[in-house]
Structure formats: structure tokens, C-alpha cells
């Protein structure tokens, strides 16, 4: 089953906390040095603060949560405050790749290199000349699950840009992201894209509460909490 689409943010998402959730253990040494050991792969977590007052939005969110069936069903979600790079907040209409042809938001090719300090460097080609990346931009990666219909892109993840970078005149860029991509999960044939990057998530029901609905179907504030479901 293809993950559900997250409702349009115009239906009441007022604020979002979209961040990396890590499970790390302290690793102190007898000398007094402090270290850390990663347990499991870092995952994206999200808290969407919902403020809705109109009846249609109340109905939409109630129906969406009902369809999720608690933790049973997946959905696509990203950070709605950065659906596109900071340098192209309205999308990529009218932009061209440095080598010619319209730029739809996806790179022609990508690769990941881990440097000596453990930083993840994503090499991208097929961008517009001198395209600028800002901290907190996102690079999405999408691919088809095994046995899925081609082009459904049931598998998705994303990395957040942590240092500013600019593409060359030839449309190539090297961008540092967090967290690194798991090479055992994200295939080399995945598509790297900058348009509405998202990941596959599941609801955390015990931390989700839309609050009561008043007379006339007016709704107050609520919260939807989710955690990434990362799989090959």
C-alpha cells in the first residue's frame, strides 16, 4: 500500500518541529574524556501543531487520523516550512539545467562520500548553474520498493543541508547533509530531488491529540506526532 499523503498545510498546520531523533549512549573514559556511541540509524521525527477552526479542516484531520489506524499505516511527510530550497521558495519554474533543458527539481546523478571526520557529502549533477543551497534546505531521495509498481516511489528519505554550498557553472555541487544516508537502505538508483522532500512516517498515537470539537464543528489546537519508518 502506498503511504498516505499528508494533508495540505493550508488546513491548519501552524508550526512544525521536524528534526533528527538519535539513540546514543554515553561512552565515558577513565581519563575523563566523553564520547558517544550510536545505537541504530538516526530517524526523522515530527511534531505538527494544528490550529484549525473551520469545519472542513476539522473533518479533514479527523479523517486522516482515522485512516492511519494508529501506527498501522504509513504516510509521507516533510518539513512544510522548507518545501523548496531557500533560493527557490516558489519552485523551479523557468529554471534550466546548466547543460540545457528544464530543471524539474531532480538531479541527474548523485553520490555520497563520507569524509575523514564522518561527514556525509552528497555530490549532485544536473543542477542549474550556481544554484545555491542554504542551511536547513533538504535533499530528498525516492525509490520504488521491491515489487512495487515503477514510479510509485513508496520509499523515501531526506537529508538536511548543514553548510551553505553553491553549484558550479556546470551544475555540479557537493553538499553536506545530516543524517548520512544508510547505503544498505538507499539504493544507488534512487532519485535525488529538491521539490517537496519527504520521508515515510508513522503516527505516534500516544503523543497525538487533536483536542475536542466544539459546537458548529469548530476545532481548537492539536498535535500530530510522527516518527520515520525507514526501510529498503
Backbone bond lengths (Angstrom), bond angles and torsions (degrees), N, CA, C in turn:
res aa  C-N    CA-C-N  psi(-1)  N-CA   C-N-CA  omega(-1)  CA-C   N-CA-C  phi
1 X - - - 1.466 - - 1.525 109.39 -
2 X 1.325 116.38 129.91 1.455 121.13 179.04 1.527 108.62 -69.58
3 X 1.340 118.46 133.63 1.469 120.14 178.11 1.526 112.24 -54.11
4 X 1.316 115.54 148.34 1.457 121.11 -179.80 1.527 110.68 -70.19
5 X 1.310 116.04 153.02 1.469 121.04 174.81 1.519 108.86 -81.79
6 X 1.321 116.44 138.60 1.458 120.70 176.04 1.522 108.59 -72.23
7 X 1.329 118.43 138.55 1.472 120.17 -179.11 1.519 112.65 -56.34
8 X 1.310 115.61 152.30 1.456 121.76 178.75 1.526 109.84 -55.93
9 X 1.330 115.64 134.53 1.463 119.36 -176.54 1.519 112.79 -67.33
10 X 1.333 117.32 -12.11 1.449 119.68 174.97 1.521 113.05 -72.08
11 X 1.322 115.54 -5.23 1.465 120.21 -178.74 1.518 112.65 -95.09
12 X 1.326 117.37 20.00 1.452 117.27 170.13 1.506 118.26 128.17
13 X 1.353 120.36 1.75 1.460 119.97 177.24 1.526 108.25 -74.43
14 X 1.328 116.03 112.49 1.458 120.80 -177.12 1.521 112.06 -93.32
15 X 1.322 116.01 -37.59 1.470 121.54 -179.01 1.522 108.39 -147.00
16 X 1.323 115.73 157.60 1.456 120.14 178.11 1.517 109.94 -144.21
17 X 1.310 115.85 141.54 1.459 121.20 168.33 1.521 106.71 -116.09
18 X 1.326 114.94 107.63 1.463 121.67 -176.70 1.516 106.65 -118.15
19 X 1.332 117.04 107.83 1.453 118.47 -171.00 1.526 111.23 -147.27
20 X 1.324 114.28 171.73 1.463 121.49 -178.59 1.519 109.14 -86.58
21 X 1.316 116.47 129.09 1.459 121.60 176.59 1.525 108.48 -105.30
22 X 1.305 115.37 121.42 1.463 121.28 -178.82 1.517 110.38 -116.12
23 X 1.314 115.23 148.72 1.462 121.09 170.77 1.525 106.08 -116.27
24 X 1.324 115.88 100.67 1.460 122.07 -177.66 1.526 109.54 -119.76
25 X 1.310 114.79 151.34 1.456 120.57 176.06 1.521 109.50 -115.62
26 X 1.317 116.03 140.76 1.461 120.23 175.95 1.522 109.44 -67.53
27 X 1.334 114.77 143.76 1.467 120.51 179.88 1.527 109.24 -133.07
28 X 1.352 116.17 70.74 1.466 119.33 -178.48 1.524 111.48 -72.83
29 X 1.333 115.76 149.20 1.460 121.39 177.76 1.529 109.17 -110.38
30 X 1.320 115.55 158.75 1.460 120.66 -179.67 1.524 111.87 -60.14
31 X 1.330 115.87 -25.91 1.468 120.07 -179.35 1.529 112.69 -72.89
32 X 1.328 115.71 -13.60 1.461 119.79 -176.06 1.507 113.49 105.03
33 X 1.321 116.58 -9.52 1.461 119.30 177.26 1.523 110.22 -67.79
34 X 1.324 114.69 146.16 1.455 120.66 178.37 1.527 109.42 -111.77
35 X 1.300 115.80 136.09 1.463 121.06 177.29 1.513 109.75 -135.26
36 X 1.296 116.23 176.61 1.461 121.47 178.94 1.513 110.33 -140.09
37 X 1.330 115.79 146.61 1.463 122.29 179.47 1.520 108.24 -122.34
38 X 1.319 116.98 124.89 1.459 121.45 -179.65 1.514 110.00 -77.18
39 X 1.333 116.43 133.93 1.467 122.35 176.57 1.521 107.94 -116.78
40 X 1.313 117.59 107.65 1.456 120.28 -177.33 1.515 111.58 80.30
41 X 1.333 116.29 168.37 1.455 120.76 -177.14 1.526 109.82 -83.73
42 X 1.336 118.45 140.63 1.473 120.59 176.62 1.532 110.42 -60.39
43 X 1.317 115.90 141.35 1.461 122.07 -179.50 1.528 110.19 -125.32
44 X 1.317 114.64 154.57 1.463 119.40 175.28 1.519 110.10 -82.05
45 X 1.317 115.91 137.09 1.457 121.28 173.43 1.523 108.08 -123.11
46 X 1.318 116.46 154.26 1.460 120.61 -176.94 1.515 110.87 -142.49
47 X 1.312 115.16 140.70 1.463 122.35 171.13 1.521 106.68 -126.68
48 X 1.322 116.14 114.31 1.456 121.93 179.75 1.526 108.64 -103.17
49 X 1.319 116.41 117.80 1.458 121.51 175.84 1.520 108.41 -87.47
50 X 1.323 115.15 119.51 1.466 121.34 -176.01 1.522 109.51 -103.54
51 X 1.309 115.97 126.06 1.458 121.26 172.35 1.522 107.01 -126.14
52 X 1.319 115.70 107.13 1.456 119.20 -177.34 1.517 108.96 -136.26
53 X 1.291 115.44 143.28 1.450 119.86 -179.65 1.522 112.77 -127.22
54 X 1.342 117.01 -20.48 1.456 118.51 -178.56 1.521 110.65 -85.55
55 X 1.302 116.33 150.83 1.462 122.13 -174.74 1.525 112.38 -62.81
56 X 1.331 117.29 -37.32 1.467 119.31 -178.00 1.526 111.44 -63.79
57 X 1.338 117.46 -41.71 1.457 120.19 178.89 1.522 111.35 -66.78
58 X 1.320 116.41 -39.97 1.464 120.40 176.91 1.521 109.97 -58.31
59 X 1.310 116.93 -45.82 1.462 121.28 179.98 1.519 111.26 -63.47
60 X 1.334 116.54 -42.05 1.459 120.93 -177.94 1.531 111.43 -61.21
61 X 1.332 117.78 -49.08 1.457 120.71 -178.00 1.521 111.71 -67.23
62 X 1.315 116.77 -38.77 1.462 119.51 177.92 1.526 110.78 -62.57
63 X 1.336 116.22 -41.61 1.463 120.13 179.38 1.529 111.10 -67.38
64 X 1.339 116.74 -39.91 1.461 120.51 -179.95 1.528 110.67 -61.17
65 X 1.326 117.20 -47.68 1.462 119.67 179.76 1.523 111.62 -65.09
66 X 1.312 117.02 -34.94 1.463 119.41 177.33 1.520 110.78 -63.44
67 X 1.325 116.92 -40.80 1.465 120.97 -179.40 1.521 112.17 -67.18
68 X 1.332 116.92 -28.99 1.468 119.77 -179.61 1.525 111.98 -68.66
69 X 1.324 117.36 -24.76 1.469 122.03 -178.96 1.521 110.88 53.08
70 X 1.314 115.17 54.38 1.463 119.44 -178.94 1.517 110.74 68.61
71 X 1.319 116.78 -120.68 1.464 122.41 178.74 1.522 113.14 -93.26
72 X 1.312 118.38 1.00 1.458 119.90 -168.61 1.522 114.01 -71.04
73 X 1.335 117.23 -35.47 1.460 119.60 -173.56 1.520 111.86 -114.29
74 X 1.318 114.41 148.00 1.463 121.87 -179.57 1.528 110.95 -90.30
75 X 1.332 115.46 162.11 1.460 120.66 171.84 1.523 109.33 -149.32
76 X 1.328 115.31 157.29 1.457 121.74 176.69 1.528 109.04 -86.99
77 X 1.327 116.90 135.05 1.462 119.61 175.07 1.517 109.60 -155.05
78 X 1.314 114.75 147.34 1.456 122.33 175.13 1.510 108.88 -139.24
79 X 1.320 115.97 -166.80 1.456 121.09 178.89 1.529 108.84 -89.85
80 X 1.342 118.44 106.58 1.470 119.58 -176.32 1.523 113.81 -67.48
81 X 1.334 116.88 -13.77 1.471 118.88 177.60 1.522 111.99 -80.49
82 X 1.327 118.16 -8.09 1.471 121.58 177.60 1.530 108.29 -144.80
83 X 1.339 114.66 62.21 1.464 119.90 179.22 1.521 111.79 -71.19
84 X 1.339 116.52 -24.08 1.454 123.05 176.78 1.528 108.00 -133.77
85 X 1.329 117.72 161.94 1.471 119.42 177.85 1.528 111.31 -58.73
86 X 1.312 115.05 154.95 1.464 120.50 -179.10 1.523 111.65 -59.78
87 X 1.328 117.42 -31.61 1.463 120.79 -178.77 1.520 113.12 -79.12
88 X 1.345 117.34 -9.04 1.465 121.27 179.04 1.527 109.33 -141.30
89 X 1.333 117.71 62.67 1.467 121.05 -172.69 1.520 114.64 -63.02
90 X 1.324 116.82 -22.41 1.456 120.12 -179.47 1.517 113.93 -98.63
91 X 1.325 117.48 3.62 1.455 120.35 -177.72 1.520 112.02 106.35
92 X 1.308 116.62 -163.86 1.461 120.94 -168.59 1.528 114.19 -117.67
93 X 1.302 117.69 17.15 1.467 120.72 179.00 1.529 110.17 -58.24
94 X 1.318 115.75 130.49 1.461 121.03 178.79 1.515 114.36 86.21
95 X 1.332 118.55 -5.96 1.464 121.08 178.96 1.518 110.24 -87.68
96 X 1.327 115.73 147.59 1.458 121.75 178.21 1.522 110.67 -124.83
97 X 1.312 116.04 150.65 1.454 120.51 173.26 1.529 108.98 -66.24
98 X 1.305 115.52 152.79 1.462 119.31 179.49 1.520 111.28 -59.79
99 X 1.322 117.80 -31.64 1.453 121.51 -179.57 1.509 113.91 -87.59
100 X 1.342 117.31 0.95 1.459 120.62 -179.91 1.512 111.59 108.61
101 X 1.312 115.99 149.33 1.458 121.77 -179.76 1.519 111.53 94.90
102 X 1.317 115.86 154.14 1.455 121.08 -178.35 1.519 111.00 -64.68
103 X 1.318 115.90 145.25 1.465 121.72 176.80 1.524 108.46 -98.78
104 X 1.347 118.24 110.42 1.462 120.98 -177.01 1.525 113.92 -87.32
105 X 1.339 116.07 -2.25 1.458 119.79 -177.59 1.506 114.15 110.32
106 X 1.320 117.29 -5.74 1.458 120.93 -179.84 1.529 111.31 -111.48
107 X 1.330 115.91 145.87 1.463 120.90 176.89 1.519 109.71 -78.44
108 X 1.328 116.31 157.81 1.461 120.00 175.32 1.523 111.09 -77.44
109 X 1.324 116.65 -32.82 1.465 120.85 -179.88 1.526 108.05 -156.95
110 X 1.337 115.39 158.83 1.450 120.35 178.19 1.521 109.46 -150.06
111 X 1.304 115.51 161.42 1.466 121.62 175.21 1.520 107.56 -154.54
112 X 1.319 116.01 157.12 1.455 121.12 177.13 1.522 110.14 -118.86
113 X 1.322 115.30 133.52 1.463 122.34 174.93 1.520 108.18 -124.55
114 X 1.320 116.85 135.38 1.461 121.03 175.51 1.521 107.71 -102.77
115 X 1.342 116.78 119.80 1.456 119.62 -176.24 1.525 111.90 -80.42
116 X 1.319 115.98 -178.20 1.459 120.93 -175.19 1.523 113.12 -63.02
117 X 1.331 117.14 -21.92 1.463 121.21 179.18 1.522 112.68 -94.97
118 X 1.333 116.24 4.99 1.461 119.73 179.29 1.516 114.52 85.15
119 X 1.337 118.01 8.74 1.460 121.24 179.56 1.528 110.72 -78.96
120 X 1.322 116.04 143.42 1.464 121.28 179.26 1.523 109.54 -93.15
121 X 1.323 116.82 118.29 1.464 123.52 179.67 1.524 108.56 -110.33
122 X 1.321 116.20 119.68 1.457 121.69 -179.39 1.525 109.22 -101.13
123 X 1.319 115.86 118.28 1.453 120.94 175.89 1.523 109.58 -91.16
124 X 1.321 116.60 128.80 1.461 122.51 -178.37 1.523 110.22 -124.52
125 X 1.324 116.66 141.82 1.459 121.50 173.41 1.521 108.89 -127.65
126 X 1.334 115.96 162.12 1.455 120.51 178.66 1.510 113.62 83.90
127 X 1.333 117.21 24.31 1.459 121.72 178.29 1.533 110.25 -93.51
128 X 1.317 118.18 166.95 1.456 119.85 170.35 1.532 110.09 -65.08
129 X 1.297 117.57 150.14 1.464 121.27 178.75 1.526 110.21 -58.58
130 X 1.340 115.12 133.79 1.466 123.06 175.54 1.528 113.19 61.20
131 X 1.312 116.99 26.15 1.470 120.34 178.45 1.523 109.70 -63.65
132 X 1.319 117.03 133.36 1.465 121.86 -173.54 1.523 111.88 -102.20
133 X 1.327 115.17 134.76 1.464 122.85 172.69 1.521 108.47 -109.43
134 X 1.324 116.22 138.15 1.456 121.87 179.14 1.524 109.66 -117.00
135 X 1.324 117.81 155.20 1.459 119.74 173.52 1.535 110.20 -54.82
136 X 1.301 116.30 137.83 1.471 125.81 -178.76 1.514 113.14 83.38
137 X 1.336 119.11 -0.02 1.458 119.80 165.03 1.526 107.80 -66.74
138 X 1.329 115.98 163.45 1.461 120.36 178.65 1.528 110.65 -125.01
139 X 1.311 115.35 146.77 1.471 122.29 169.63 1.523 106.47 -116.37
140 X 1.324 115.83 120.88 1.454 120.21 179.69 1.518 111.62 -95.03
141 X 1.325 115.58 156.71 1.464 122.55 176.91 1.521 107.38 -135.10
142 X 1.328 116.24 127.83 1.462 120.05 -178.23 1.524 110.11 -134.12
143 X 1.331 114.66 144.26 1.450 120.27 -179.81 1.519 109.33 -155.75
144 X 1.328 116.12 165.00 1.458 121.13 -178.94 1.523 110.33 -86.01
145 X 1.311 116.06 137.88 1.461 120.40 174.25 1.525 108.89 -68.57
146 X 1.315 115.80 155.36 1.459 120.27 178.55 1.525 110.06 -58.18
147 X 1.326 116.09 126.89 1.456 120.95 179.32 1.509 114.94 82.40
148 X 1.338 118.40 -2.94 1.466 121.42 -179.17 1.527 110.36 -80.37
149 X 1.305 115.58 159.98 1.461 120.93 175.96 1.525 108.54 -65.21
150 X 1.312 117.21 132.03 1.459 121.51 -178.10 1.522 110.91 -57.93
151 X 1.316 115.12 134.69 1.445 120.24 177.81 1.516 115.10 90.94
152 X 1.330 117.64 0.16 1.469 119.20 177.42 1.524 111.70 -81.49
153 X 1.325 116.09 -25.08 1.474 122.13 177.30 1.532 111.35 50.13
154 X 1.311 115.32 56.34 1.463 120.64 -179.19 1.525 112.39 -70.62
155 X 1.303 116.95 -17.81 1.462 120.97 179.76 1.528 108.90 -107.69
156 X 1.332 115.68 130.08 1.464 119.70 -179.81 1.527 109.89 -149.09
157 X 1.310 114.38 148.06 1.457 120.75 170.63 1.521 107.52 -151.30
158 X 1.310 116.54 178.85 1.453 119.28 -178.31 1.517 110.36 -156.59
159 X 1.334 114.24 158.17 1.453 121.40 176.31 1.514 108.92 -125.75
160 X 1.323 115.83 145.36 1.460 120.44 -179.56 1.525 110.10 -97.98
161 X 1.318 116.27 131.74 1.459 121.97 178.53 1.528 108.79 -68.75
162 X 1.333 116.68 131.30 1.464 120.43 -177.31 1.524 113.00 -114.45
163 X 1.330 117.88 -10.82 1.458 121.63 174.90 1.525 108.99 -136.91
164 X 1.318 117.15 141.05 1.460 120.60 177.72 1.531 110.02 -61.59
165 X 1.311 115.64 145.52 1.468 121.22 178.50 1.523 108.43 -151.15
166 X 1.329 115.85 156.23 1.457 121.37 -180.00 1.523 109.29 -133.76
167 X 1.313 116.48 134.38 1.454 120.73 177.94 1.528 110.63 -68.23
168 X 1.305 115.24 155.25 1.462 120.59 177.33 1.525 109.51 -75.15
169 X 1.315 115.41 174.83 1.462 120.34 176.26 1.525 110.60 -61.98
170 X 1.320 116.90 -23.51 1.457 121.56 178.67 1.516 113.67 -89.38
171 X 1.338 117.95 2.99 1.462 120.59 176.16 1.512 115.17 83.13
172 X 1.330 117.91 24.12 1.467 121.39 177.45 1.526 108.88 -111.38
173 X 1.317 116.45 141.80 1.461 120.75 -179.65 1.516 109.86 -144.04
174 X 1.325 115.36 151.39 1.462 122.15 171.62 1.515 107.04 -119.52
175 X 1.331 115.88 120.68 1.464 121.73 -171.01 1.522 109.40 -125.20
176 X 1.344 116.83 132.10 1.456 121.16 177.02 1.527 109.70 -87.51
177 X 1.332 116.03 130.96 1.465 120.39 -178.52 1.528 110.77 -128.32
178 X 1.310 114.59 162.33 1.459 123.80 168.18 1.529 107.84 -134.47
179 X 1.334 117.25 142.63 1.454 126.08 -9.75 1.523 109.96 -77.99
180 X 1.329 117.65 167.04 1.464 119.44 174.15 1.529 110.30 -60.80
181 X 1.314 117.05 156.82 1.458 121.44 175.95 1.519 109.74 -80.75
182 X 1.314 116.63 137.76 1.463 121.36 175.87 1.523 107.91 -78.63
183 X 1.329 119.15 112.35 1.468 120.45 -176.79 1.520 113.23 -67.88
184 X 1.335 117.42 -14.98 1.463 120.52 177.06 1.521 111.42 -83.86
185 X 1.330 116.66 -9.72 1.464 121.22 -178.68 1.520 111.44 -112.52
186 X 1.332 117.70 -49.43 1.463 121.44 -176.05 1.528 109.25 -87.81
187 X 1.321 118.58 113.99 1.467 120.47 -177.30 1.523 112.30 -74.04
188 X 1.316 115.69 156.61 1.467 120.69 179.55 1.521 111.60 -62.02
189 X 1.328 117.10 -24.64 1.461 120.88 -179.10 1.511 114.57 -86.47
190 X 1.331 117.89 3.90 1.465 120.27 177.79 1.525 109.95 -62.87
191 X 1.317 116.26 154.10 1.463 121.84 178.49 1.517 108.64 -93.93
192 X 1.328 116.56 125.66 1.464 121.61 174.25 1.524 107.67 -90.42
193 X 1.331 116.63 128.40 1.468 119.22 -175.19 1.524 110.77 -144.60
194 X 1.331 115.05 158.49 1.460 122.06 -176.71 1.525 112.64 -114.19
195 X 1.320 117.51 -1.92 1.463 121.50 -177.82 1.526 109.87 -95.21
196 X 1.325 116.13 113.69 1.455 123.83 177.82 1.535 112.75 49.12
197 X 1.317 117.72 56.56 1.469 119.91 178.06 1.524 110.13 -60.47
198 X 1.321 116.24 143.84 1.457 120.20 -179.82 1.518 109.18 -153.35
199 X 1.317 115.35 175.41 1.453 120.78 174.26 1.520 108.16 -135.20
200 X 1.313 116.04 171.80 1.462 121.42 177.50 1.524 107.80 -89.14
201 X 1.324 116.33 129.17 1.459 120.69 -175.16 1.528 110.86 -130.12
202 X 1.337 114.30 164.41 1.459 121.96 171.12 1.521 108.45 -129.46
203 X 1.294 114.80 147.87 1.461 120.72 179.43 1.533 111.02 -67.60
204 X 1.323 115.64 147.90 1.460 122.03 169.12 1.531 105.61 -106.71
205 X 1.323 117.65 91.33 1.476 120.69 -170.21 1.519 114.42 -58.33
206 X 1.353 116.98 -37.56 1.454 119.19 -176.51 1.524 112.95 -68.99
207 X 1.345 116.88 -12.29 1.468 120.93 177.37 1.521 111.97 -114.96
208 X 1.335 115.90 14.61 1.457 121.88 179.92 1.525 109.59 -112.49
209 X 1.333 116.65 132.08 1.460 120.66 -179.48 1.526 108.88 -157.34
210 X 1.315 116.45 113.54 1.460 119.96 178.87 1.518 112.41 -87.39
211 X 1.301 118.34 -7.01 1.446 120.83 177.52 1.518 112.30 77.47
212 X 1.325 116.89 173.57 1.463 121.41 -177.53 1.519 112.63 -75.42
213 X 1.313 114.35 158.06 1.467 122.35 176.35 1.514 108.27 -105.26
214 X 1.324 115.92 129.98 1.445 119.95 -177.70 1.512 112.82 -87.13
215 X 1.305 115.85 -177.23 1.456 120.69 177.84 1.522 109.38 -62.84
216 X 1.304 115.54 145.30 1.459 120.09 -176.73 1.511 112.45 76.58
217 X 1.364 117.47 13.82 1.464 124.45 179.73 1.515 113.19 63.88
218 X 1.333 117.17 23.76 1.460 120.11 176.54 1.520 108.80 -77.14
219 X 1.336 116.49 138.67 1.452 120.72 -178.46 1.510 111.71 -118.33
220 X 1.308 116.35 152.19 1.452 121.21 177.68 1.512 111.62 -101.76
221 X 1.329 115.81 -153.18 1.455 120.63 -178.06 1.525 111.08 -76.24
222 X 1.316 115.92 154.53 1.458 121.98 177.87 1.511 110.35 -158.60
223 X 1.315 116.19 175.75 1.457 122.07 -177.84 1.517 110.26 -140.33
224 X 1.333 116.00 135.66 1.462 122.33 171.15 1.519 107.09 -117.34
225 X 1.321 116.82 124.03 1.456 122.51 -178.94 1.529 109.17 -114.43
226 X 1.341 116.17 139.12 1.454 120.28 -175.63 1.519 110.83 -144.98
227 X 1.328 116.31 158.91 1.460 123.27 177.52 1.525 108.32 -133.47
228 X 1.311 116.23 145.29 1.476 120.82 -177.74 1.526 111.44 -65.45
229 X 1.318 115.02 143.13 1.470 123.18 173.00 1.527 105.37 -112.97
230 X 1.331 116.78 95.19 1.469 122.16 -174.21 1.504 110.51 -98.01
231 X 1.309 115.80 121.21 1.473 120.35 179.81 1.523 109.79 -152.93
232 X 1.319 115.56 155.24 1.465 121.42 -178.86 1.520 110.82 -74.90
